[in-house]
Amino acid sequence: MTSSDSSSDTTTKSLFSSLPSDTAVGETVTETPPVGVTPPQILARQAAEGSRGAAWRLLYWIMEDDPRAVIAVSSLEDDRLARHLLEFIALGTWAGKPFVIPPPLRTPHARTRLRTLFLPGSGIESARAQLVLRAGANDPRPAVRETAIHILGIIGNPAATPILIEALHDPVPSVRLQAAKALGRAGDESAVPALLSSLSNADEQLGSQIFASLVHLGNVAVPGLIDASASSSAWMRWHAIRALGEICDQRALPVLVQALLDNDHSVAWMGAKGLTRFGRQALGPLLRLLMNNETTPWLVETASYVLDSLMQRDSRLKEYLEPVVQYMHGVAYRVGTPTIAQKALTQLTVAGLIGPRS
């Protein structure tokens, strides 16, 4: 053992001897022990070897934004430090041992700050961070899996997509939830089929997160969502139409218009809500739908909702669309709606409010 190791061990013993004698293993304390003057490079090496005293002092310097501590972490060629750090963030232990956590490391901000050490250019060397996080995603401890997947999601590297897809089938709900969130951040279109597949039997919380992730994926999710909009499951159609409306991609416009004819009214309403986001672009397809299909009571409700919303946004549309809405709520709506819709389409085109091919 070198003299520096001996000195550091003495400091570590002094650190823990300074804790209250009645402090139970794993119990937090109300006062911060002395930090000491051991260089961060030595602390990083000792922390990697499992020293809890060295670990908390190193983490304390990191929380103080001391650049020497970050350099010590980034320059250490030892996976153990990253593994122990992931364990600490997830479980509050270090190298499998209870950790008496000083006050500066107890806050949510502290854990958020420590997560950033895994981000590229922020501490742990990128390839090592990815290796440790991917291993953590398969850790037998659920909290470690959840934390690893959470950080992988923050990084947003598409290369992690296969691991995140696998985590969608984790037996622990919180891990599945983090996997769904992470897949939305990865930006990989290969995640879309997996998310939609998991949606079919998801509970309300997971279903909401999958929806949010699909919307976050944006345009790359559109082809898969269009396919899902034709599912035999009303639950799947509802989520697909809702997401397409939020993303507001031009490819979704005819799908949302067609959704107004869905035999499930909740799906039809989702189509109507989505159409309002397209503004005047929705008018041509919607009026043609009214011209070429039977005017049912449900179609009257959903189409009127869209037309009313568009008139509120653009007062110039009122003189052309208000007669359509009024006629659809009249006695002879089944017979006359196609004609009045065609008239409105022609007038809007002549007025230049919509294009001839809209």
N, C-alpha and C positions, 0 to 999 in steps of 0.2 A: 504493500500500500504506500502511495506517495504521501509526502508531508501535506500537500494540499487536500488529499482525500481525508487524511486524519483530521485536519483542521475543520473541513466541512462537516465530517461526522460529529465532531465536538459541538459545532454550531447547531447541527440538527438536533442533537440530544438536548442542548440547552434550550432550543425552541420548544420542544415538547415538554421539557421539565418545567417550562414557564407557564404551561397551561394549568388551570385549577386542578388540584389533586382529586376532586370529586367529579370531574368531567367524565361522563360515561363514553364508551367507545362509540364513535359516530355522532356524538352530541355536539351541537354548535356551542360556541362560546361568545361572550359579549364583548371581550376585549381582544384586540389584535396583538399577537406575540411579536417580538422584535423581528424585523425583516433580515437584518444582518448585512454583510458586505461581500458575500461570496459572489464571484463573477457569474453572470448569467450562463456562460458557456459550461461552467462546472455544474451549475444547477440543472441545466438541461440534460446533461449526461447522467447525473444522479437521479433525476426524475424518471428518465427512461429506464433506469435500473430498478425503479420501484420506490424510491424514497419519497414519502409523502411530505416531509418537511421541505425538501428541495422543490417539490412540485408546487406547493402553495406559494413559496417565495418567488419562484419563477412566474407563476400566474399573476401574482401581485404586481410584479414589475411590468408584465404585459398589460394589465389593467391601468397601470400608470402611463402607458404608451411610451415606455422606455425603448428606444430603437435597438439597444443592445440585446434586449430579451428576444425581440422578434428575429434578429439576426442569429441569435443562438439557436432558436427553434428551426429556422430555415436551413442552417448549415449543418445540423446534426444528421448524420447518415445512420439513422436508427428508427425502424418502424415502431418500436415500442412506445416512444413518446407520443406519437399520434394515436396509437391504440389506447394508451392510458388516458389521453385527453378526451377521446370519444367516450370512453367509459365514464369519466368524471362528469361530462356534460349530461350523459344519459342517466346515471345512477348516483352520482355524488361520491363514488368510491374511486380509489386509485390503485391500480394493479391488484384488484380484487380485495382490497383492504378498506375497512371503514376510514373515513376521512373527516377529521374535525375541521370544519370549514370556517375560516375567519370571516368576519362581517363583510369585508370588501368583495368576497367571492360568492355571496349568498343571493345577490339580486338578479332579477331577470335580465337586466342590462349586462351583467357579468357573463352570463351564459351566452347571450347574443354576441358579445364581443369575442368570446372564446371560439364560437362557431366560425367566426370570420378567419381564424387561423387556417382553416381548411380551404379557403377560397384562393384562386390563383393569384400569386404575387402578394399574398397577405401574411404568410408565415411558413407553413409546412410546404415543402417542395411539392409541386402539383402532381407529379406521377405518384409520389408516395401517398399523398392525400387520397387520390383516387383509389389506390390499392387498398388502403385501410378502410375507406368508406364502403367499398364493394364487399370486402370481407365482413364488415359490420352489418351489412344488409342481410347477411345469412347467419348472424350471431344467434346462439340459442336463447339469449335474453331479449325479450320483446322490446324493452325500453331502448336497448342499444340498436336494434333493427330500426325502430321508429326514428331515432335520432340520426342514424346514418342516412336513411332515406330522405329525411327532411333536409339535411345538408346537401345531398346529391341534387335535390330539387332546387335549392338555392343556387348551386353552381350552374345547373341547366345544361349539362353536357349531353348531347344526343347519344353519345357512346354508352351512357348508363341505361338507356331505354330498356334493353332486355332484362336487366336486373329489376328495374322498377315494374315492368310488366309482370314478372314473376311474383313480386311482392303484392300485387293486386289479389293474389290468392292466399295471402298469409292468414293463418287462423285467428290472428288478433285484429279486431276491427280498427284500432287506432293506427296500426301499421298499414292496413289497406287504405285508410283515409290519407295518410301521408304519401303513399305511392300514387294515388290518384292525383293529388295536388302536384307532386313532383313531375308527373308525366305531362301535365299542362304547361309546366315551365320549360320542359326539355326542347319543345319546338320540333319534335320528330313526328312526321305523319304516320309512321308505323305504330304509334301509340293509339291511334284512333280506333281501329278494330278492337283492340283489347279493352279500351275504355267503354266502348259501346257494348261489348260482350258482358262486361261486369255490370253494366247498367241494368241488364235484364233481371237480375235478382238482387239488386242493391237495396238497402234500406233507405229511409228518407235522407239521412245525413250523408251517406256515401253517394247517393244519387245526386244530391245538390252539389257535392264537390266534383263529381264527374262532369256534370253540366258546366260548372265554372271552368273546369280544365279544358273542355271542348271549345268553349267560347274563347278562352285564352289562346288556344292553338290557332284560332282564327281561320284564315283561308285554307290552310292545309287540311282542316277537318271537314271542309264542305263536301267533297265527294262521298266520304263515308256517311255523313249526316243525310245526304240526299238518298243514299241507299236505305238508311235506317228509316227514313220518312215513309217508305213503302212497306214497313214491317207489318206483320199480322197482329202485333201487339200494340194496343192503343197507348200503353205506357211508353213504349219505345218511340212511337210516332210523335207523341206529345213532347218528349224531351228533344227529339231531333228537330221538330218544327220550331220549338222555342229557341234552341241554339242557333238555328239558321236565321231566325229573325234578329237575334242579338248580333250575329256576325255581319249581317247585311251585305252579303256577297251577291253580285248580280246573277250568278248561277242559281241562286236560291229563289229568285223572284217567281218563276213559273211554278215551282214546287209549293210555295206559300199560297199562291193563288189557287192552285188545285186543292190545297188543304181545306179551303172553305167548303168543299163538297164532302169532307170526311164524315163518315157515319157516326163518329164520336164527336159530340158537340164541344168537348174540352179541346180536342185537337183543332177543330175548326176555329175556335176562338183564339188559339195560339197563332194560327195562320193569319187571322185578322190583325192581331196585335203586331205581328212581325211586318206585315205589309205597310203599316203606317210609317215605319222607319224609312221606307223607300221614297216617300214623298210622291211627286207627280209621276215618277217612273212606274208606279203601281197602277196608274189609272187605265192605260191602254189594256194591259192584260186582264184587269178586273172587269172592265166594261165588256170586253169580248167574252169573258166567262158568263156574264149576265145575258149576253146575246145568244149564246150557244147551249145553255143548259136550262133545265127546268127550274123555275123559281120556287124554291121551297121556303117554308117559314124560317128555317135555320139560315138559309142563304140570305134571306131578307135581313135578318138580324146582323149577321157578320159583315155583309157588304155595306149595309147602312153605317155600321160602326166605322169602317174604313173611310167611306165617303165623307161622313161628318167630321172625322178627325182631319182629313185633308183640307176641307173647307175652312176649318178653324185656323189652320196654319197659313192658308193662302186665300185671302178674300176674293181674288180674281176667279176662283173656281166656283164660287157660290151660284152664279146665274146659270151655270151649265149642269151642276151636280144636284142642286136642290130639287129640281123637278124629278130627277131620277129617284131620290130618296122619298119624296112625297108620293110618287106613283107606286113605289114598292110597298108603301103602307096603306094603299088604297084597296078597294074591294076587288078590282080586276087585276091585281098585281101579277097573277100567273100568266095572264094573256098579254098584257101590255109592256111588261118590263123589258123584254128583248128589244122592242121597238124604241122605247125611250132611251135605252142604253146606247143603241146604235146612233141615235140622233145626237146624244151628248158627245160621243166619240168623234163624230164628224165635226161638230162645232168646236170642240177643243183643238182639233187638228188644224182647222181653218184659222183659228185665233192664234195659233203658234204656241199654245200652252203645252202641247205634247207633240212629239215627232210623229210622222206618218207611219213609222214602224214600231212605235212604242207599245 
